[in-house]
Amino acid sequence: MKNKIAITTGDTLGIGEEVTIKALNALKPDKSQILIIGKDLGLGYETYELDSYDNGAYCYKSLEYASKLAREGLINGLVTAPVSKEALHKSGYFFSGQTEILEKLLSQNKNQKAEMLFIARDLRVMLLTRHIPLKNIILSEDIIIEKIERLNFFLKTKCNISSPKIAVCGLNPHAGENGILGSEEKEIILPAIKKLNKKGFLVYGAFSADALFAKAGKKFLNNEKQEFDAIAACYHDQALCPVKTLCPDEAVNTTIGLKIIRTSPPFGTAYDIKGKNLANPKGMICAIELMLKLSQISSVI
């Protein structure tokens, strides 16, 4: 099973199985490279079938088995089809997403944390905070430094970028307008950036998020090289609104910082079109394709 990537088929009531079948048929990866976890899709790939009548438990157990294989060094990476947070909660698994489940299952020590990074070509956007209410967002110098160090390591080791340039968004409108619209930039973000610079990291900011993403978006749409190798956004919607507007089918949700990398398409379970053969597989195609590259089964990005 070594040198394989695992693919979970996701929520049994959603479109995971359909988009996985369509993506594999489009990409036609070597069958020796793929392990399916969940349901036999009838495509001839090695499969570990799960037996559960509880949808939330089925979703959790698929990640649990993939994590077991990862801990044993039997898979190089993981691609996950969408699951429902509500289904997980109803079954007693109180996580805010698959990222948080994988962090619990794959963290080897208290310092090993998962980071959520969205990738579309050379546009890479990482979240400094994830699925939490806006009113509960707390940033600190230590959080920023820790997360950007993980991002920098990923860019160097998996994306083959020797000296990554990372931009950091401000938390407040206009990056605080020199303290007029908020003090977090002056008191937290800029000191963290200065400490990172002293360590030799090429980190810049804090930038006004709207201006930074406007420039990045223009380059993305014109297929020009990005100015920065990655952008660190302060909260979920600061990153995801521009990313999903620019590339709704192409942006791959990538989990970094753990024993293996995980990728996932940028859409949900889509219960309403289950079984209608209407699901667009583009996101799943991108997720599998990226994983084959990141796992170094294929070429490095």
N, C-alpha and C positions, 0 to 999 in steps of 0.2 A: 504493500500500500504506500510505500515511500514515494516521494516526488509526485504526490497527488494533491489536488485541491478538492475540498468537499463543497457540495452545494446542498443547502437545505431547501426543501420545496415549500416551506412556509405554512401559513394559515390554511387549513383544510377547506375553509369556506370561501377563500379568496382566489385570486388569479395566479398564485405562485406557481402551481404546476403548469398552467398554460404558458406563462412567459418563459419558464425554464425550458420547456419542450421547444418553443419557438426559437429561443436564443441558441440552444445547442444545435438545432437543425441549421441555423444560419451560420454558426461559427465552425461547426464540425471539428471540435478538438479531438485529439488522439484519445481514444477510449481509455488508454492506460493512465491518462492524466486526471481523470474525473471519478469522484465517488459521490453518488447521490444519497442523501440522508432524508428519509421521509417515506416516499412512495415510489415504487417501481414505475417509471414513466414509459416503459416499453421500448426504450431506445438502444438497449444493449449495453448500458453503462453499469459498472459495479454498483450495487445498491444495498444500503442498510435500511430495511423496512421497519418503521415504527408501528407499534400496535397500541392505539389509545383511542377511546371513544370520546375523550374530553379534549376539545380543541385547544384550550390554553395549555394543558399539560403536554399535548402533542408538540406545540410550538416550543415549549421550554425544553422538553426532552431531546428534541433535535439539536438544540444548541448545547445541551449537556453532553450528548454523545460526541459532537464535533470537538468540544473542548477536551474531552478525554483523549481523543486521538491526537489533538495538538500537544497536550502535555506529554504524551508518549512519543512525540516526534514522528508520527505516522502521516501527518498531512502538512503541507507547506502553506496553506492558506484556506480561507473560508469565504464563500459567497452565500448570502442569506436572502431568500425571497421574503416578502413582507409578512409581518404578523400584526395582530391587533392588540394594542395595549389593553383595551377593554377586556378582550378574551383572556389575556394573561391574568388580569386582576380578578376576574370572575372565578378563575381556577385557583386563586390563592397565591399567585406569583406577582408580588407588588413591586414591579420595576417600571421605570419610565420609558424603557425601550430595550432593544436587543443589545445596544452598546453597553448598557449598565449590567445586563445579564452576563455578557461575556467578560466584563471587567471583574465581576464576582467569581466567575468560574476559572478565569485564566491568570489572575494576578498572582504572582509568585511571592510577593511581599507587599507590605503596606505602602511602599513607595512606587509600586508599579500601577499606573493608572491608564485608562483608555482615553484617547482623544478622538474627537469627531472632526474629520477632515473631508471636505467635498472637492472632488477633482473632475475637471472637464478640460481635456487637453493640458495646457500649461497654466490654466487658471486653478489655483489651489487656495481654498479658504477654510481655515480652522476656527472652531468655536472655543473661546476661553471659558464660557459657561454653556450648559446644554439645556436640557428640558426642565427648566425651573421658572416659576413666575417672575415677571419683571421686578416686582416689588421685593423679591428675595435675592436679587443679584448682588453678590459681594465679590469685589475684586481686591486682591492684595498684591504687593510686590512679589511675594513668594509664589503665588499661583501663576502669575504671568511668566516669571522666570522659569518655573518648572515646566510649564506647558510649551513654551517656545523652545526650550532645550530639547524636548521630545520631538517637536516638529523639525527642528534643525537636524537632529539625528536621522529622522526618516528621509529628509530631502537628500542628505549626503549618502546614506547607505542604500536606499531603494530607488532614488531618482537620479543618482549619479551626478549630483550637483556639488562641486567641491567647496564652494563658498556661497551658501544660500543667502539671498537677500530677502528679508522678511519685513513686511509693513504691518504696523499695529494701528487699528482703528481707535479713535477716541470713544469714550462711553457716551458723552453728551453731544447735543447738537453743536455743530461747528467746532468739535473737539474742545468744548468748554469755553471758547472765545476768551482765552487767557484768564479764566476764572469767573467770568461774568455769568456763564450759563452752567457752571458746575466746576468743582475743584478736583475731581478724581484724576484728571489728566496731569495736573501739576503735582498732586500729592502722592499718586500711586503709579500711574502708567509711565510717566517720564523718568522717575527714579529707577523703575524696573528696567527700562530700556538702557539707561546709562550703565547699570550694573552688568547687563548683558553685553554691552559694547566693551566694557572693561575686560570681560572674559574672552573677547575676540569674536563675538557674534555680530553679524551685519544686520542689525535690527534698527528700523526707522519709525518715526511717528512722534507723538500720536497724531494721526491724520483725521480730518473730517471724513466720516464714513461715506457720505453721499458723493463727495468729490473724488475720493479714492476709487469707489466702485464705478463712477462714471468713466474715469480713465481706463480702468481695467475692462469695463464692458465694451468700450469703443475698440480697444485692441482685440478683444475676443471676437467681436463681430466682423472685424476686418482681417481676422486670422493673422494678426501681428504678434510678435513676441511680447509677453508681459514684462512690465518694468520690474516687478518683484516676483520672486519664485513662489511666494506664498503671502497670504494676508491673514492676520489674526483678528477676528471680530469678537466684540465683547459679549454678545448675546445672540441667541438663536435667530431671531428675525432680522437682525442687522446683517447677518450673513445670508440667510436663506431667501429673503425677498429678492435681492438682486441676482443671486445665483439661479434661482428657479425661474426668474423672468428671462434671464439670458439663455439658459440652457436647460429647460425643464426635463428633457428626455436624456440628457447626456451627463449631467452632474452625478457622479458616483459617491455615495456615502461610504467613506473609508474609515475604518477604525484602526488607529495606530497606537503604539505604546505597549502592546501586549506581546505574548510569545509568538503569535502569528498575526498577520494582517487580515482584516475582514472587509469585504466590499458588499454593497447592497444597492439596488436600484432606487431612484429618487421618487418612488410612488408608493401608495398604500395598498391595502388588500382589495379594494374595489369590489366589495361584495355584490354591488348592483349589476355587474357584468359577468359574474362568475358563470361559466358554462356557455357563454354566448359567442365565444371565439372573436371577441372584440378587443382584447387587451393588446396594447402596443408593447412589443418586447424590447424596444430600443434601449431602455434603461438597464434591463437585465443583460442584454448583449454587451453593453459598455462595462457593466460590473464584472462579468466573466472575463472579458477581454483584458481589462485592467488587472484583474487578479493573476491571470496567466503571465503578465509582464512583471508585476510586483513580486510574485513568488519565484521569479527567475527560472520558471519552467520554460518561458519564452524569453524574449529580449527585454533588457532593462529600459524603462521609459526615460 
